[in-house]
Amino acid sequence: MDSDFIVNAEKVLLKVDPALGKLIQNQQLLPTNRPTDYFAALCRSIIGQQVSVAAAKTIFERFENATNLLPANVLAINDETKKQIGLSRQKTAYLKDLARHFHNNPTVYEHLERASDTEVILELTTVKGVGTWTAQMFLMFTLQRPDVFAPDDGGLQRAMMLLYGWNSLPRKKELQKKAATWSPYRTIACMHLWQSLDT
């Protein structure tokens, strides 16, 4: 997403959500380059499931060093390599299933660029270990779709509780209802919420 798009989105968010607006005024999002390696992006998301950001970064770096992010090398991961990387048996199985898709057809997901958000989620979630959250991360960070919200993301939940002073986490439907006020820039709102946890 380029800087002009982000600035325009922030102007809208400032008006529709004063609390979020204060957050936006106190921090700045940097433009991000769009990843072109779909396999690497999906591997990163699978590795990042249910672990801290720091742990995910460390494990992904080991994974990258061990496999060069090549599907054939991922398929060849053995028990010793799995332990050295720090992968669970389950995540290794997920990564191998993903690698199988790319090994059999390297362009298997290139058409997702032209698919709707719903279509992307439906197709990606047919891969073992790729659930709705992982598909949503792919939409946000790889395809850079502007209007995505991931209500099951723990970081977003914590950031929203802090921002709005909630004593307990509302139901998923309530989170989605709140996020609907940010449309069509829910992704930008999420980026600010995640960044607020770092500050």
N, C-alpha and C positions, 0 to 999 in steps of 0.2 A: 504494500500500500504506500503510495507516495505521500509526501508531506501535505500537499494541497488537499487531498482527499481527507486526511486525518484532521486537518484544521477545520474544514467544512463540517465534518461529522461532529467535532467537539462543540462547534457553535450551536448546533441543534441540541446536543445533549445538555449543554449549559441551560438552555431554556426549559427543557421538559423535566429535568430532575435537578433541583437546586443543590441537594446534598452531593450528588455525583459531580455537579458543576464545580463545587468548591474543591473537590479532589482534583479535577482536571486542571483547575487554575494553579494548583500547587505542584504539579509534576508535568513532565513533557515526554510524550511517546516519540521514539525515534523511528524514522522510516525503515522498513525491513525489506531485504531482498527476497524475492520469491524462490523457494527451493524448486529445483528441477528434477531431483532424484526422488521419485515417489517411493521407491523401495526403502531407501534410507530413512525417509520421513516416517513411513509406517513402522519400521523397526524401532525408531526412536520412541514412537508413541506406545508401542507394545512394552518396551523396556520401562517406560515411565509409569506404567499402570501400578497404582497402589504403593508407590515408594516416594520418598522425598525427592525434591528437585536435585539436591546435591548427590544423592545416591544414584539417581537415574543418569546424571551426567558422568559419574565415574564409571558405571557399568557400561554405558554406551561407548565411552572412549576405549575401554578394554575390548568390547565387542567389535568396534571398528578396526582396532589394531590386529585383532585375531582373524578377521574375515575380509578386510578391505571392502566391506559392504557389498560383496559379490554373492548372489544367490547360491551359486555352486559351493562356495566356501561355507556358507551358513548350513547348507544341507549336510556338509561333512563334519560338523561339530560333534565331537565325541564327549564322553563323560568327563575326561580330564580337562578338556578345553572349557567345557561348561562350568566347571568348578573354578577355573582360573579367571573366567570372566565375571563370575558371581551370579549366574543365571539359575533360576529354579528349573526343575524338570518340566514344569508346566509351560513356563515362558519359552523354554527351548523348543518345545513342541509347537507352540504358536508361531515362533519365528521360522521354524522349518516349514510349516504349512504355508506361510506367506512366501517364503523363498521358492517353494515348489511352483506357486502360481507364476512368479516372475521367471523362473528357470524354464518352464514350459512355454511361456509366451512373454518375452521381455516388454512388449507394448500392451500388456493386458489391461492396464488402467489408463492409458493415455486419453481415452475418450471421456474420462471423468471431467475434464476441463469444460466440456460442453453439456454436462448433465446438470440437472437441478440438484439442490441440496438434498432433498428427499431421496432422489435416485442414487446419489453418492452414498448416503448412509445405508440404503437397502443393499447396494452391491457390495460394499466393503464388509458389512457385517456377515456376509456368507463365509468369510475367512475365519478360521478358528482363532479365537483370542482377540478378534477385532469386534468390539462392542460399539454401542452408540457413542460413548464418550470418545473412544479412539477415532471414530469416523468424524466426530465433531472437531477434534483437534486437527485432523487432516484438512477439513474444510477451512478452519480458521488460519492455520499457519502455512499450509502448503498451497491450497487453492486460493487462499486469502479472500474468502467470501466475507462480505461486510456485515451480514445480519445473522450471526449464529450465536446461540446461547447454550451453555452446557450446565444444566441445573444440578447434575450429579457431581460436578467437580468440587472437591473439598476446598480448594483454594478460593474459588469464587464464593462458596458458602461462607467461609470465614470472613472474607473481605466484606461481603454484604452485611453480615451480622455486626461487624465493627462500624461500617459506614452508617448504618441506620439505627444503631444502638439496640438491636434485638437481643433479648435475653435468651431466646431459644430459636432454633432454626424453624422457619415456617415450612409448611408442606410444599412439595414440589410444584404443585399447581400455583401456589401463591408466589413462589420464586419466578415461575414463568410469567405470571401476570405482571409482576413488577418489571421484569425484563422487557415485556412487550411495549412498555412506554419508551424504551430506547430505540425501538425499530424505526428506521431501517439500518441502524448503526450499532446493533447489539455487540458485534465483535469488538468495536472500538471501546465500548463501555467495559467489556470483559478485560481488555488489555490494561485499562486503567485500574481496574479492581485488582488484578494480579500484581501490577506494579506497586500498588499501595501497600501490599504485604512486605515488600522489600524495603519500604521507607518507614 
